[in-house]
Amino acid sequence: MTWSLIARDGDDIGLIVASKFFACGALVPYVGPRTAVASQAFCNPIWGTEGRGRLETEDATAVIADFSSRDAGQAIRQAHMMDAKGQFAAHTGADCVDWAGHLIRDDHSVAGNMLTGLDVIEATSDAFQSATGSFAERLITAMQAGEAEGGDKRGRQAAGLTIHRGEDYPWLSLRADDHADPLAELDRLWQVAQERYVHFTLGVPTAKAFSGSPTRDHIDAAIAEAEERRLSEGRPSLSQAVEK
């Protein structure tokens, strides 16, 4: 029902997913400070919740082997994951609906099922490797390349993007749960996030800085600079917010 991409960019951990399935961004991605799991097909969320923690100290290959041996439904499961060392592993059950499969590269993995073919995950991987721009942009671009090759063979409905920056909570978490072009919607949301949201995160507390930023002067300055740059480039705001 789904294909997804897990990638690492320095300390950033990203997972992006798309599917002809409602709210795939709710049940597929499980990302931690240094680890990530995508549980899909007939997903088992425990692969995600348990795996996210175990991958901090265990190898991805060992964790996924344990899950597939314990799960009586492993033949209809698909998952791929990254451990804290940046190593990837994947499982595609024998009874996942065609086309189903996965690939692993040095800095990312892609897996999918119910796809139009192998070209979907290969195009996703190739596009991620060649894409430029921010990490979020590269993830979205990669999935759009997979969509252009056919994507989910049933159509489009939902997508989700999560990026962690070394904390238990996400730095960015975007979802389009029911949309005619969910990846385009994620791209719009990312554009809107850069107007204010990503600058607000400059002051958010962390495990090492419990209070975060006690003032917002630098946040306000970053927001103002971003707005000035957007206006000077003639780019309208893509936000759908309603002002009072």
N, C-alpha and C positions, 0 to 999 in steps of 0.2 A: 504493500500500500504506500510505500514511502521510499525516498532516497535522501541521504544525508551526507554531510561532510564534516569531519572533525579535523581541526588544524591547530598548529601552534605557531606563534609569531613572537619570538623572544619569550617574555613572561606571560603574554596573552594567550588564553585558551579559548578557542571558538568552536561552536557547533551550530550548523545551519541545516534545516530540514524543510522539505516540501512534499506535499501529498495531495491526492484526491481523497482526503479524509479530514473530517472536521477536527480542528484544534490539535493537529499533530504536534504543535509546539508545546503542548501540555504534557504528553505522555512519553515522547521520544527522547528529549534531551535531559541529561543529568551531568552537570558540570560542577567541578570543584575548583579549589585554588590552583591545583596542578594536574588535574585528571579530568577525563570526560568519558561518558558512555552514551551511545545512541542505541536504545532498545526499540526495535521496530518489527515489521511483519505482524504476527499475532503477538504483540509486545508483552513482555513480562517486566513490569516496572521494578521488580526486586533486583533484576540484573543491574538496573541503574542505581537504585538507592544503596544497595550493598556494595556494588562494584565501585562506585565513586569513592567510598572510604577505603576499601581494601587496596585500590590501585595506588594509594599514597605510599604503601610499603611493599606491595607485591607486584610481580611482573604481569603485564597484560595477558600474555600467553597462558600463564598458570591460572589466572582468574577466569578467563573465558572457557578454559578446559574444565574447570571445576563446575561452572554454571551449566555447561552443556551435559555434563555427566549427572548432575543432580536433578535437572529439569525433565520431567516426563514428557513435556511438550516441546523439547528442543528441536524436533523436526520442523515445526512451524514457526520457530523463532529466527530472528535475524538480529545481530548486534555487532557493533564494532566499538573499540575503546582505546584509550590512550592512558598509559600509566605515568607516574611522576617523573620517570626517566625519559619520557618522550617516546617510548616504544609502543607500537600499535599491534592490535590483534583483532581478528574478526571471525564471526561464525554466521554461515548461511545454512539454515536447516534444509534437509533434502526435500521437504514438502512445501517450501515457500513457493508462492505462485510465480511462474515465469513472467518476464525474465527476472532472474534473481542472482545476485552475486556481489562480490566486493573486490576492492583492490587496496593495496597498502603502498605508500611511498614514504620517503624519509621523514617528511614533516607533516603528512596528512594521510587520512584514509577516507574512502568513499564506499558506501554500501547502499544497495537498493533492491527492491522487489516490486513485482507488478509493473515493471518498466517496459518500454518499447524495445529495449535491447541493451547490449553491452555498451553501445556508443554513448549512452547517457552518462554512465559513471566515468568513462574514459574522457569524454568532453569536459565533465565537471573537474576532473583532476588536472587535465591539461590547461584549462582556463585558469584554475587557481595558481598554477605554477607560473603562468605568463602574465597574469593580471598585475596592474600597478595601482597605486593609491593606498588608502588606509586598509587596515586589516578587515574591517567591516565591509568595505567596498569590494575587496578581493573575494570575500566569501560570497557576497551577493552575486557578483559577476560570474563566479564559477557555477553557481546553481542555475543562473539564467542560461549559461551555455549548455548545461544538461537539459534544461527545458527546451531549448531550441533543437536539440537532437531527439525530442519526443517525450522526455520526462515520464511521468506516471501514465501508463497506457489508457487509463480511464478518464483522464482529464486533470483539472486543477481545482483546488479548493482552499488549501491552507498552507502556511509556512511559518517558521519561527527561527529567530536568531538570538543566540546567547553568547556573550563574551565575558569571561572572568579575568580579573587582573590580580591574581594572588590572594584574593579574599574568599571567604565562604559565600558571600553574596555576589550577584552578578554586577559587573560594571554597566552592562547593557543587556536588556532583555526585551525583544520586540516580537510581536505575534500578529499575524493576520489569520484569524480563525475561519472565516467564511467569505472568500473574496474571489472574483472572477479572474484576477491576475495577482495572486498572493505575493509572488516575488517582486513584482513592480510595486506593490504596496509596502513591502519591507524596505525597498529602496527609498520610497517617499518618506517613510517614518525615519529612516536614517538621516535623510536630509533635514527633516524637522528637528531631530535630536541634536544636530550640530548648531542650531540656532541658540538654544539655551541649555539643554539638558547636559551635554558633554562638558560644558563649562561649570555647571553646578557641581558636577562630580569632583571638581578640583578641591572642594572643601568637605567632602564626605569623610566621616571617621573611618579608620582602619583598625586592624588588630594591633598595630604598632603605634597608632596615634588615636587614642580612644576619643579625644575631643574633636578630632578633625581640625578644621580651620575655625578659629574663634571670631574671625571677621569675614566679610564678604566683599571687601574692596577689590581684591584681585579677581573674584568671580564676576563682579559687575563690569570690570574693565575688559575681561575676556569676552563677555557677551556683547558689549558695545563695539569692540573691535571686529567681532564676527559679523555683526549687523552692518557696520560701515563697509566692510569688504563685500558683503552680499549685495548691498545697494549699489556700490561703485561698479560691480560687475553686471548690474542690471538683472539680477536674479530675484524674482518675487518669492515671498515666503510660501512654502507649500503646506503650512499648517492649516488645519481646519478648525482651530480653536475659535470660540465665539467670545468676543470682548464685551464687557458690560460697562 
